[in-house]
C-alpha cells in the first residue's frame, strides 16, 4: 500500500523531482499538489480521508505554508505533516512544532532523511492496516 501524499510546493522543478524521488524510493503516491496556501488548505481539509502525508513548503506563490499547517491541526492522528524548506532554522522548526508538524526537513541537505521518514511512515501505516484487518 503506497503512502498517499499531498505536496504543497510552488516550484514546479522541485515538486516534480521530489515526486519522482519519493515514488521511486519510498512507496509514495502523489495524490495531489498545490502551489498556494489557499489551494493546500482547501484540498487537505475537504479530502480528509484521502491522504496519509502532506509535505509543505513554507514560502508559496500565495500565502504561507504556515497557514496550511495551521488549517490541518485537527487532522487524524495517523496523518502526518512535514515541512520541506530552504529555511529550516531553529526558529522555524520551533514554530512548526507549535503548529503540530511531525518533522521538518531542509531542502538542501535532508532529502535522504525525508525519504527515510516516508519509508517509516509507510511501514507503520501498513502495520496498522494489517493489525486492524486481523482484529476485525
C-alpha positions as CSV (number, residue, x, y, z in Angstrom):
1,X,0.0,0.0,0.0
2,X,1.5,3.3,-1.1
3,X,1.6,6.3,1.2
4,X,-0.9,8.8,-0.2
5,X,1.0,12.1,-0.2
6,X,-0.2,15.6,-0.9
7,X,2.5,18.1,-1.8
8,X,2.3,21.9,-1.3
9,X,5.2,23.3,-3.3
10,X,5.1,26.2,-5.8
11,X,8.4,25.4,-7.6
12,X,7.5,23.0,-10.4
13,X,11.0,21.7,-10.8
14,X,11.4,20.9,-7.1
15,X,7.9,19.4,-6.9
16,X,8.4,17.1,-9.9
17,X,11.9,16.0,-8.7
18,X,10.5,15.4,-5.2
19,X,7.6,13.3,-6.5
20,X,9.8,11.3,-8.8
21,X,12.3,10.6,-6.0
22,X,9.7,9.7,-3.4
23,X,7.6,7.5,-5.7
24,X,10.8,5.6,-6.7
25,X,12.4,5.2,-3.3
26,X,9.7,5.4,-0.7
27,X,6.4,3.8,-1.8
28,X,4.8,7.2,-2.1
29,X,1.9,8.0,-4.4
30,X,1.3,11.7,-5.0
31,X,-2.5,12.3,-4.7
32,X,-2.3,16.0,-5.5
33,X,-0.4,19.2,-5.4
34,X,-1.0,22.8,-4.5
35,X,1.1,25.9,-5.3
36,X,-0.7,28.3,-2.9
37,X,-1.8,28.4,0.7
38,X,-5.5,28.5,-0.2
39,X,-5.3,25.5,-2.6
40,X,-3.4,23.5,0.0
41,X,-5.8,24.3,2.9
42,X,-8.9,23.7,0.7
43,X,-7.8,20.3,-0.6
44,X,-6.4,18.9,2.7
45,X,-9.3,19.9,4.8
46,X,-12.0,18.8,2.3
47,X,-10.4,15.5,1.5
48,X,-9.6,14.3,5.0
49,X,-9.8,10.6,4.3
50,X,-7.7,10.7,1.1
51,X,-4.2,11.5,2.3
52,X,-1.7,10.0,4.7
53,X,1.1,12.5,4.5
54,X,1.4,16.2,3.5
55,X,4.7,17.7,2.5
56,X,4.5,21.5,2.8
57,X,6.9,24.2,1.8
58,X,6.8,27.4,3.8
59,X,7.2,30.1,1.1
60,X,4.5,29.7,-1.5
61,X,3.3,31.7,-4.6
62,X,0.4,33.0,-2.4
63,X,0.2,32.8,1.3
64,X,2.4,30.6,3.5
65,X,2.9,27.0,4.4
66,X,2.3,28.0,8.0
67,X,-1.3,28.7,7.1
68,X,-1.7,25.2,5.6
69,X,-0.2,23.7,8.7
70,X,-2.5,25.6,11.0
71,X,-5.5,24.6,8.9
72,X,-4.6,20.9,9.4
73,X,-4.0,20.9,13.2
74,X,-7.1,18.8,13.7
75,X,-6.2,16.1,11.2
76,X,-6.4,12.4,12.0
77,X,-3.6,11.1,14.3
78,X,-2.4,8.7,11.5
79,X,-2.0,11.7,9.1
80,X,1.4,13.2,9.2
81,X,2.5,16.7,8.2
82,X,6.1,17.6,7.4
83,X,7.8,20.7,6.2
84,X,10.4,20.8,3.5
85,X,12.0,24.2,3.3
86,X,15.2,26.0,2.5
87,X,14.6,27.9,5.8
88,X,14.7,25.1,8.3
89,X,16.2,27.3,11.0
90,X,15.8,26.6,14.7
91,X,13.2,29.3,15.0
92,X,11.2,27.9,12.0
93,X,11.5,24.4,13.5
94,X,10.1,25.6,16.8
95,X,7.2,27.4,15.1
96,X,6.4,24.3,13.1
97,X,6.4,22.2,16.2
98,X,4.0,24.7,17.8
99,X,1.7,24.0,14.8
100,X,1.8,20.3,15.3
101,X,4.2,19.4,12.5
102,X,5.6,15.9,12.7
103,X,9.0,16.7,11.1
104,X,10.9,19.5,9.4
105,X,13.5,18.8,6.7
106,X,15.9,21.2,4.9
107,X,15.7,21.0,1.1
108,X,19.4,21.5,0.7
109,X,20.7,18.6,2.8
110,X,17.9,16.5,4.4
111,X,16.2,14.9,1.4
112,X,17.5,11.5,2.3
113,X,16.1,11.9,5.8
114,X,12.7,12.8,4.3
115,X,12.9,9.6,2.2
116,X,13.7,7.6,5.3
117,X,10.8,9.3,7.2
118,X,8.4,8.4,4.3
119,X,9.5,4.8,4.3
120,X,9.0,4.5,8.1
121,X,5.6,6.2,7.9
122,X,4.6,3.9,5.0
123,X,5.7,0.8,7.0
124,X,3.8,1.9,10.2
125,X,0.7,2.6,8.1
126,X,0.9,-0.9,6.6
127,X,1.4,-2.4,10.1
128,X,-1.6,-0.6,11.4
129,X,-3.8,-1.7,8.5
130,X,-2.7,-5.3,8.9
131,X,-3.4,-5.2,12.6
132,X,-6.8,-3.7,12.0
133,X,-7.6,-6.4,9.5
134,X,-6.7,-9.2,11.9
135,X,-8.8,-7.7,14.7
136,X,-11.9,-7.3,12.6
